[in-house]
Amino acid sequence: QVQLVESGGGLVQAGGSLRLSCTASGRTDSTHAMGWFRQAPGKERDFVAALRWSGGRTYYADSVKGRFTISRDNAKNTVYLQMNSLKPEDTAVYYCAADKNIYQGPSAYVSAYDYWGQGTQVTVSS
């Protein structure tokens, strides 16, 4: 089993920045990719960004390209999401997720991920 704990959410004005963290514990060696997703009230959970623990390309939703950056610190088993130029439409609960599948690249699909954190609220005021 893998446990994921997100932190760093909060209330910020439009144009501001936040950095989310997701720390993994347990059988972290069984996971190969990490993703960030978000879910606004009444909406589906949407892909935000993803990467592999081993490095390589990072992947972003079009809505966050150029504003958000995903990164990792393997020594700390932690993945980050730096969010800049925040907009009110970025308001959501943000979740991190871990994928055990070594044969596929980081996925944008919720169903591809095996473990999920509890989420952290990000609210952007206008």
BALUM-827319 format. One record per residue (C-alpha): residue number from 0; y, x, z. Coordinates in Angstrom, 3 decimals. Example, Ala and Ser with C-alpha at 12.3 -4.5 7.8 and 13.67 -1.06 7.14 Angstrom:
residues 2
{pos=0 | c2=-4.500 | c1=12.300 | c3=7.800}
{pos=1 | c2=-1.060 | c1=13.670 | c3=7.140}
***
This chain:
residues 126
{pos=0 | c2=0.000 | c1=0.000 | c3=0.000}
{pos=1 | c2=3.595 | c1=0.981 | c3=-0.615}
{pos=2 | c2=6.580 | c1=-0.218 | c3=1.365}
{pos=3 | c2=10.051 | c1=-0.309 | c3=-0.159}
{pos=4 | c2=13.253 | c1=-0.646 | c3=1.836}
{pos=5 | c2=16.619 | c1=-1.167 | c3=0.146}
{pos=6 | c2=19.984 | c1=-0.487 | c3=1.717}
{pos=7 | c2=23.609 | c1=-0.086 | c3=0.729}
{pos=8 | c2=24.548 | c1=-3.592 | c3=-0.273}
{pos=9 | c2=27.750 | c1=-5.246 | c3=0.848}
{pos=10 | c2=31.004 | c1=-6.895 | c3=-0.140}
{pos=11 | c2=33.285 | c1=-5.074 | c3=-2.570}
{pos=12 | c2=36.273 | c1=-5.996 | c3=-4.692}
{pos=13 | c2=36.049 | c1=-6.102 | c3=-8.455}
{pos=14 | c2=36.415 | c1=-2.613 | c3=-9.880}
{pos=15 | c2=34.897 | c1=-1.027 | c3=-6.796}
{pos=16 | c2=31.685 | c1=0.907 | c3=-6.292}
{pos=17 | c2=28.534 | c1=0.737 | c3=-4.218}
{pos=18 | c2=25.441 | c1=2.917 | c3=-4.008}
{pos=19 | c2=22.124 | c1=1.283 | c3=-3.282}
{pos=20 | c2=19.161 | c1=3.214 | c3=-1.912}
{pos=21 | c2=15.479 | c1=2.386 | c3=-2.005}
{pos=22 | c2=13.126 | c1=4.430 | c3=0.148}
{pos=23 | c2=9.398 | c1=4.254 | c3=-0.441}
{pos=24 | c2=6.719 | c1=4.892 | c3=2.151}
{pos=25 | c2=2.948 | c1=4.659 | c3=2.309}
{pos=26 | c2=0.898 | c1=5.527 | c3=-0.775}
{pos=27 | c2=3.891 | c1=6.634 | c3=-2.777}
{pos=28 | c2=1.735 | c1=8.995 | c3=-4.833}
{pos=29 | c2=0.157 | c1=5.913 | c3=-6.416}
{pos=30 | c2=3.426 | c1=4.857 | c3=-8.009}
{pos=31 | c2=4.804 | c1=6.246 | c3=-11.255}
{pos=32 | c2=7.931 | c1=4.273 | c3=-12.044}
{pos=33 | c2=10.675 | c1=2.575 | c3=-10.077}
{pos=34 | c2=12.960 | c1=-0.210 | c3=-11.118}
{pos=35 | c2=15.971 | c1=-2.102 | c3=-9.887}
{pos=36 | c2=16.253 | c1=-5.834 | c3=-10.491}
{pos=37 | c2=18.751 | c1=-8.458 | c3=-9.390}
{pos=38 | c2=18.697 | c1=-12.165 | c3=-8.797}
{pos=39 | c2=21.731 | c1=-14.416 | c3=-8.583}
{pos=40 | c2=21.507 | c1=-17.867 | c3=-6.944}
{pos=41 | c2=19.699 | c1=-20.328 | c3=-9.173}
{pos=42 | c2=18.814 | c1=-17.685 | c3=-11.757}
{pos=43 | c2=15.778 | c1=-15.629 | c3=-12.649}
{pos=44 | c2=15.233 | c1=-12.089 | c3=-11.479}
{pos=45 | c2=16.646 | c1=-9.755 | c3=-14.115}
{pos=46 | c2=16.054 | c1=-6.130 | c3=-14.967}
{pos=47 | c2=18.831 | c1=-3.670 | c3=-14.123}
{pos=48 | c2=17.507 | c1=-0.105 | c3=-14.440}
{pos=49 | c2=14.332 | c1=1.969 | c3=-14.216}
{pos=50 | c2=12.975 | c1=5.498 | c3=-14.250}
{pos=51 | c2=9.830 | c1=7.524 | c3=-13.689}
{pos=52 | c2=9.288 | c1=9.655 | c3=-10.605}
{pos=53 | c2=8.346 | c1=12.490 | c3=-12.985}
{pos=54 | c2=11.715 | c1=12.399 | c3=-14.724}
{pos=55 | c2=12.631 | c1=11.781 | c3=-18.329}
{pos=56 | c2=14.585 | c1=8.891 | c3=-19.734}
{pos=57 | c2=16.348 | c1=6.301 | c3=-17.689}
{pos=58 | c2=16.544 | c1=2.685 | c3=-18.823}
{pos=59 | c2=19.315 | c1=0.144 | c3=-18.352}
{pos=60 | c2=20.083 | c1=-3.456 | c3=-19.081}
{pos=61 | c2=22.866 | c1=-3.794 | c3=-21.631}
{pos=62 | c2=25.021 | c1=-5.552 | c3=-19.061}
{pos=63 | c2=25.177 | c1=-2.466 | c3=-16.822}
{pos=64 | c2=25.116 | c1=0.428 | c3=-19.295}
{pos=65 | c2=27.959 | c1=2.822 | c3=-18.712}
{pos=66 | c2=28.667 | c1=1.400 | c3=-15.232}
{pos=67 | c2=25.404 | c1=1.849 | c3=-13.293}
{pos=68 | c2=23.351 | c1=5.003 | c3=-12.854}
{pos=69 | c2=19.798 | c1=5.188 | c3=-11.543}
{pos=70 | c2=18.587 | c1=8.443 | c3=-10.015}
{pos=71 | c2=15.838 | c1=9.716 | c3=-7.757}
{pos=72 | c2=15.190 | c1=12.210 | c3=-4.974}
{pos=73 | c2=11.469 | c1=12.871 | c3=-5.001}
{pos=74 | c2=11.598 | c1=14.898 | c3=-1.785}
{pos=75 | c2=12.957 | c1=11.841 | c3=0.018}
{pos=76 | c2=10.894 | c1=9.276 | c3=-1.930}
{pos=77 | c2=14.185 | c1=7.561 | c3=-2.621}
{pos=78 | c2=15.697 | c1=5.970 | c3=-5.697}
{pos=79 | c2=19.407 | c1=5.250 | c3=-5.965}
{pos=80 | c2=21.533 | c1=2.863 | c3=-7.966}
{pos=81 | c2=25.137 | c1=3.952 | c3=-8.262}
{pos=82 | c2=27.211 | c1=0.968 | c3=-9.290}
{pos=83 | c2=30.738 | c1=1.519 | c3=-10.552}
{pos=84 | c2=33.348 | c1=-0.789 | c3=-12.056}
{pos=85 | c2=31.696 | c1=-3.734 | c3=-10.380}
{pos=86 | c2=32.356 | c1=-7.220 | c3=-11.671}
{pos=87 | c2=31.996 | c1=-10.615 | c3=-9.980}
{pos=88 | c2=29.048 | c1=-11.320 | c3=-12.282}
{pos=89 | c2=27.194 | c1=-8.400 | c3=-10.670}
{pos=90 | c2=26.923 | c1=-10.486 | c3=-7.494}
{pos=91 | c2=23.237 | c1=-10.903 | c3=-6.670}
{pos=92 | c2=20.441 | c1=-9.831 | c3=-4.394}
{pos=93 | c2=19.259 | c1=-6.444 | c3=-5.650}
{pos=94 | c2=15.588 | c1=-5.540 | c3=-5.393}
{pos=95 | c2=13.775 | c1=-2.298 | c3=-5.994}
{pos=96 | c2=10.235 | c1=-2.280 | c3=-7.284}
{pos=97 | c2=7.423 | c1=0.201 | c3=-7.816}
{pos=98 | c2=4.934 | c1=0.325 | c3=-10.673}
{pos=99 | c2=1.467 | c1=1.919 | c3=-10.352}
{pos=100 | c2=0.744 | c1=2.033 | c3=-14.072}
{pos=101 | c2=0.605 | c1=5.635 | c3=-15.243}
{pos=102 | c2=0.033 | c1=4.630 | c3=-18.861}
{pos=103 | c2=3.226 | c1=2.716 | c3=-19.515}
{pos=104 | c2=6.835 | c1=3.689 | c3=-19.347}
{pos=105 | c2=9.267 | c1=2.107 | c3=-16.931}
{pos=106 | c2=9.212 | c1=-1.597 | c3=-17.669}
{pos=107 | c2=11.944 | c1=-4.213 | c3=-17.781}
{pos=108 | c2=9.469 | c1=-6.945 | c3=-16.852}
{pos=109 | c2=9.116 | c1=-8.290 | c3=-13.320}
{pos=110 | c2=5.383 | c1=-8.763 | c3=-13.842}
{pos=111 | c2=4.844 | c1=-5.035 | c3=-14.484}
{pos=112 | c2=5.737 | c1=-4.044 | c3=-10.935}
{pos=113 | c2=3.297 | c1=-3.957 | c3=-8.066}
{pos=114 | c2=5.488 | c1=-3.583 | c3=-4.992}
{pos=115 | c2=8.859 | c1=-5.038 | c3=-4.082}
{pos=116 | c2=11.455 | c1=-4.487 | c3=-1.411}
{pos=117 | c2=13.075 | c1=-7.262 | c3=0.577}
{pos=118 | c2=16.350 | c1=-7.061 | c3=-1.328}
{pos=119 | c2=19.928 | c1=-6.240 | c3=-0.446}
{pos=120 | c2=22.914 | c1=-8.508 | c3=-1.095}
{pos=121 | c2=25.745 | c1=-7.300 | c3=-3.304}
{pos=122 | c2=28.828 | c1=-9.484 | c3=-3.455}
{pos=123 | c2=31.740 | c1=-8.650 | c3=-5.745}
{pos=124 | c2=34.942 | c1=-10.559 | c3=-5.119}
{pos=125 | c2=37.512 | c1=-11.188 | c3=-7.824}
***
